[in-house]
Amino acid sequence: MSFNYRIVKPNESSKYRDIRLESLRLYSDRFFSIFEEQQLKPKLSFELFIEKELPRKFVFGCFDEDKLIGICGFYIPENSRFGEIIQMYVKKKYQGKGHGQGLLDGVIEIAFGIDTVDEIQLGVITDASSVIQLYNKTGFINNGVDKINGTIEEQKMVLTRKQYFTYKHLNN
């Protein structure tokens, strides 16, 4: 198998849609979007971002030849010095093989290659311990817990440019 990590291209937006809807259908407890609502939309938000090739809003993908097997979304809010990682997902068959780390590393490299990004933020359901371990291993630190809809706990995590390059230097 040959795996390739890169930004998802405009002509691959339907592959993104398929894997995103799969993630919502199979792991509804891990995401804040609802599968039934999202599947009715003619275009998902990131589908449009992919098709427009927006540099501040993109999806990084892991491909097994031409099959999209993992995604990691990233966006920079307007007038912000931080970006946010969202929609991290790897197909079940490919989980536990380092593809989540590959996606994360790729997004971080691109994000910190943008001069205006000083910090990357993300949120993850607190009981997703293996995902939290992945983020911690990459240098993210805990930045508090929020309650979503009064019931779901979301661990907020942050990685600064300085933390990342220190982590990268120590682990190479």
Helices and strands as residue ranges (DSSP letters): E 3-7, G 10-12, H 13-26, H 35-40, H 45-52, E 57-64, E 67-75, E 82-90, G 92-94, H 99-112, E 119-125, H 129-137, E 141-148, E 152-160, H 161-170
